[in-house]
Amino acid sequence: MAAVVGAKTFLLTDRQCFSILDWAAEQPQNGLVLRAFLASIALAALQPKEALTLRVRDVELTDDRSGWLLIRPHGQERGETDPGRAGAERRVPACRELVALLKAEIARRDLRPDDAIFVLDDGRPLTAPFYRKIWRQARAAVLGAHEGDSPLGRNVSALRDARIAAWLKNGDQTAAHILAEAECAGMSAPRLAERFAHCLRKPTRDEIPWDRLEAALALSDLPSEPALTAVRHQ
């Protein structure tokens, strides 16, 4: 079942996201590259356009088998416009699962540092029309009939939305955490808070710093009426 978080907001569940990745991997043609491409969106919250432009040199590995993706400014997807972050280069953490998929794809095709990672088996570049067609097929195969008629997962960016929502829900939601997640997602913090407001929990009564609120609202003793200053006219 989809995660319904608002009257007009639907999110893919983890199970649905990984089922789509598995479906892609099972395709006889281009299955492995499609899974790696979709995983970069589902696990690192990349915009599809950003994923398409990833090159081998943009993948940085760490000693614990995780890594970082260097995202260079290449424009944004329709509906993702955020003037506060437009044109900004950033580093996005890549989990071990994603790094393993990217390394396998690089090794499988013996790619060099300047090569694009996501290329079809026949050597043609992976394009937006191609992955959108595959997405429609994957969505129809994985989602139930009642979900297929809903707004759930209408486009591939639904994988990105699900990952950002998971980051927010699983974090401590302090200001520092929200700023860090906005940086990873390539969004300004106000834009993130506006778009994913449904993922931000409200503090409980016990978590509200009542003592600080009272101190902030405390007013010094003021006279009930303003003092008048007599002006002597000569």
NUTI-460379 format. One record per residue (C-alpha): x, y, z; residue number from 1; residue in three letters. Coordinates in steps of 0.02 Angstrom, whole numbers. Example, Ala and Ser with C-alpha at 12.3 -4.5 7.8 and 13.67 -1.06 7.14 Angstrom:
2
SITE    east   north      up    n  res
SITE     615    -225     390    1  ALA
SITE     684     -53     357    2  SER
END
This chain:
234
SITE    east   north      up    n  res
SITE       0       0       0    1  MET
SITE      61     174     -37    2  ALA
SITE     107     292     101    3  ALA
SITE     -26     427      98    4  VAL
SITE      38     577     191    5  VAL
SITE     -82     711     139    6  GLY
SITE    -236     746      36    7  ALA
SITE    -131     770    -120    8  LYS
SITE      32     685     -71    9  THR
SITE      75     504    -107   10  PHE
SITE     243     421     -75   11  LEU
SITE     311     255    -135   12  LEU
SITE     352     135       6   13  THR
SITE     525      57      22   14  ASP
SITE     453    -108     -38   15  ARG
SITE     383     -28    -195   16  GLN
SITE     546      64    -231   17  CYS
SITE     651     -93    -217   18  PHE
SITE     524    -195    -315   19  SER
SITE     543     -72    -458   20  ILE
SITE     733     -88    -450   21  LEU
SITE     718    -278    -453   22  ASP
SITE     598    -270    -600   23  TRP
SITE     721    -163    -697   24  ALA
SITE     865    -282    -662   25  ALA
SITE     764    -428    -733   26  GLU
SITE     744    -348    -904   27  GLN
SITE     842    -445   -1037   28  PRO
SITE     907    -286   -1119   29  GLN
SITE     984    -141   -1022   30  ASN
SITE     922    -214    -858   31  GLY
SITE    1082    -188    -758   32  LEU
SITE    1111      -9    -812   33  VAL
SITE     928      34    -783   34  LEU
SITE     937     -35    -606   35  ARG
SITE    1095      65    -569   36  ALA
SITE    1018     223    -641   37  PHE
SITE     857     205    -542   38  LEU
SITE     956     162    -385   39  ALA
SITE    1052     325    -396   40  SER
SITE     884     415    -385   41  ILE
SITE     807     299    -254   42  ALA
SITE     959     290    -139   43  LEU
SITE    1046     459    -162   44  ALA
SITE     893     566    -205   45  ALA
SITE     971     629    -366   46  LEU
SITE     864     716    -494   47  GLN
SITE     851     605    -649   48  PRO
SITE     941     736    -752   49  LYS
SITE    1083     737    -626   50  GLU
SITE    1097     548    -630   51  ALA
SITE    1108     547    -820   52  LEU
SITE    1261     659    -815   53  THR
SITE    1359     559    -686   54  LEU
SITE    1532     510    -744   55  ARG
SITE    1655     388    -668   56  VAL
SITE    1761     530    -599   57  ARG
SITE    1610     593    -501   58  ASP
SITE    1609     438    -389   59  VAL
SITE    1720     449    -236   60  GLU
SITE    1749     292    -134   61  LEU
SITE    1784     281      53   62  THR
SITE    1870     148     157   63  ASP
SITE    1706      78     224   64  ASP
SITE    1640      41      47   65  ARG
SITE    1520     187      48   66  SER
SITE    1560     345     -47   67  GLY
SITE    1512     514    -115   68  TRP
SITE    1439     576    -279   69  LEU
SITE    1497     742    -347   70  LEU
SITE    1347     826    -426   71  ILE
SITE    1391     963    -548   72  ARG
SITE    1264    1096    -601   73  PRO
SITE    1176    1036    -759   74  HIS
SITE    1005    1114    -736   75  GLY
SITE     855    1046    -644   76  GLN
SITE     703     942    -681   77  GLU
SITE     540    1028    -719   78  ARG
SITE     454    1069    -556   79  GLY
SITE     619    1063    -460   80  GLU
SITE     668    1245    -488   81  THR
SITE     744    1318    -331   82  ASP
SITE     833    1485    -354   83  PRO
SITE     915    1464    -184   84  GLY
SITE    1015    1314    -248   85  ARG
SITE    1022    1341    -436   86  ALA
SITE    1193    1306    -509   87  GLY
SITE    1272    1244    -346   88  ALA
SITE    1395    1099    -348   89  GLU
SITE    1373     977    -205   90  ARG
SITE    1431     810    -135   91  ARG
SITE    1298     681     -96   92  VAL
SITE    1329     530      15   93  PRO
SITE    1313     361     -71   94  ALA
SITE    1271     208      32   95  CYS
SITE    1363      43      11   96  ARG
SITE    1223     -34     -92   97  GLU
SITE    1228     108    -219   98  LEU
SITE    1418     110    -226   99  VAL
SITE    1419     -77    -260  100  ALA
SITE    1297     -56    -405  101  LEU
SITE    1396      88    -480  102  LEU
SITE    1562      -5    -462  103  LYS
SITE    1486    -159    -545  104  ALA
SITE    1423     -53    -690  105  GLU
SITE    1593      32    -710  106  ILE
SITE    1684    -136    -708  107  ALA
SITE    1559    -223    -822  108  ARG
SITE    1589     -98    -961  109  ARG
SITE    1771     -57    -918  110  ASP
SITE    1732     129    -906  111  LEU
SITE    1863     264    -896  112  ARG
SITE    1858     418    -783  113  PRO
SITE    1778     533    -912  114  ASP
SITE    1648     405    -969  115  ASP
SITE    1464     425    -927  116  ALA
SITE    1408     287    -809  117  ILE
SITE    1233     259    -877  118  PHE
SITE    1243     203   -1058  119  VAL
SITE    1133      74   -1143  120  LEU
SITE    1202     -97   -1188  121  ASP
SITE    1217     -49   -1372  122  ASP
SITE    1323     103   -1329  123  GLY
SITE    1188     234   -1350  124  ARG
SITE    1164     359   -1208  125  PRO
SITE    1022     332   -1087  126  LEU
SITE     896     469   -1125  127  THR
SITE     745     542   -1037  128  ALA
SITE     618     472   -1163  129  PRO
SITE     692     298   -1141  130  PHE
SITE     692     294    -951  131  TYR
SITE     518     371    -944  132  ARG
SITE     452     230   -1054  133  LYS
SITE     536     101    -942  134  ILE
SITE     466     187    -789  135  TRP
SITE     289     174    -854  136  ARG
SITE     315     -11    -884  137  GLN
SITE     393     -39    -712  138  ALA
SITE     254      58    -626  139  ARG
SITE     121     -45    -713  140  ALA
SITE     209    -207    -669  141  ALA
SITE     241    -170    -485  142  VAL
SITE      93     -66    -426  143  LEU
SITE     -79    -139    -400  144  GLY
SITE    -223     -95    -514  145  ALA
SITE    -299      28    -390  146  HIS
SITE    -131     113    -367  147  GLU
SITE    -101     126    -552  148  GLY
SITE    -248     244    -567  149  ASP
SITE    -185     354    -426  150  SER
SITE     -52     491    -428  151  PRO
SITE      69     370    -345  152  LEU
SITE     235     361    -437  153  GLY
SITE     176     453    -591  154  ARG
SITE     356     494    -636  155  ASN
SITE     529     430    -593  156  VAL
SITE     559     575    -474  157  SER
SITE     443     483    -354  158  ALA
SITE     597     381    -306  159  LEU
SITE     687     542    -257  160  ARG
SITE     538     605    -157  161  ASP
SITE     528     441     -61  162  ALA
SITE     712     450     -15  163  ARG
SITE     705     632      43  164  ILE
SITE     551     592     148  165  ALA
SITE     643     444     227  166  ALA
SITE     793     553     268  167  TRP
SITE     682     678     356  168  LEU
SITE     575     551     449  169  LYS
SITE     725     451     510  170  ASN
SITE     826     601     568  171  GLY
SITE     816     705     726  172  ASP
SITE     741     850     627  173  GLN
SITE     849     981     709  174  THR
SITE     888    1136     609  175  ALA
SITE    1061    1065     570  176  ALA
SITE     985     902     509  177  HIS
SITE     861     990     395  178  ILE
SITE     998    1102     324  179  LEU
SITE    1107     949     291  180  ALA
SITE     966     856     203  181  GLU
SITE     926    1010      98  182  ALA
SITE    1108    1018      46  183  GLU
SITE    1108     834      -5  184  CYS
SITE     947     856    -103  185  ALA
SITE    1008    1013    -190  186  GLY
SITE     868    1119    -118  187  MET
SITE     860    1269      -5  188  SER
SITE     802    1231     172  189  ALA
SITE     643    1337     154  190  PRO
SITE     598    1245      -6  191  ARG
SITE     628    1076      76  192  LEU
SITE     522    1121     227  193  ALA
SITE     383    1184     115  194  GLU
SITE     379    1035      -2  195  ARG
SITE     401     901     131  196  PHE
SITE     307     983     273  197  ALA
SITE     208     822     294  198  HIS
SITE     368     733     347  199  CYS
SITE     412     855     486  200  LEU
SITE     341     799     651  201  ARG
SITE     267     923     773  202  LYS
SITE     349     928     945  203  PRO
SITE     254     849    1088  204  THR
SITE     206     952    1239  205  ARG
SITE     352     880    1337  206  ASP
SITE     474     931    1200  207  GLU
SITE     422    1113    1195  208  ILE
SITE     548    1219    1293  209  PRO
SITE     420    1305    1401  210  TRP
SITE     548    1386    1515  211  ASP
SITE     635    1469    1367  212  ARG
SITE     470    1523    1294  213  LEU
SITE     418    1601    1458  214  GLU
SITE     584    1691    1472  215  ALA
SITE     570    1755    1295  216  ALA
SITE     393    1817    1324  217  LEU
SITE     427    1892    1495  218  ALA
SITE     404    2081    1496  219  LEU
SITE     491    2197    1614  220  SER
SITE     381    2294    1732  221  ASP
SITE     314    2440    1637  222  LEU
SITE     214    2585    1705  223  PRO
SITE      31    2571    1665  224  SER
SITE      38    2738    1578  225  GLU
SITE     183    2815    1484  226  PRO
SITE     276    2946    1580  227  ALA
SITE     255    3120    1512  228  LEU
SITE     403    3234    1500  229  THR
SITE     361    3413    1544  230  ALA
SITE     425    3540    1422  231  VAL
SITE     450    3713    1495  232  ARG
SITE     414    3851    1372  233  HIS
SITE     509    4008    1399  234  GLN
END
